[in-house]
Amino acid sequence: MKRRIYYYDTDTSGAVYHANYLKYLEETRSEYLEERGLTVKGLLERGVGFAVRRQEMEYKFPALYGDVLDIKAWVKEFTPYRIVFAYTIHNQDGKLIGKAETDLVCVGRDLKLIELPAEIKQALERE
């Protein structure tokens, strides 16, 4: 996913505020699923959601106002109840900005753990 950095993404130093990377990772996960025919909205309408169990972010170099980030995501592992996404973030010059992992659990409307639906497992198994 390509993501341009705007002024509102940055802090007073002109670098991306650290918590904004979590938004970029969420956007990238959503696009990853959509590329495989799964929409977050469609899953939520069927009572299937995801909760972040664990989030790691390793910051290597600051992204700055005006940069264009290239965020790559892939599924590192999945179990019947979890998906672990891994990411790399590079700027337009190929400089590594950061690496991250998001460990998600599948939950129902009541936020209780549920098994990943078959269509999600099938989409992930095709990778």
PyMOL commands that set and color helices and strands:
alter all, ss='L'
color gray80, all
select helices_A, chain A and resi 7-9+20-35+40-45+118-125
alter helices_A, ss='H'
color red, helices_A
select strands_A, chain A and resi 2-4+49-59+68-78+82-90+96-107
alter strands_A, ss='S'
color yellow, strands_A
deselect
rebuild
show_as cartoon
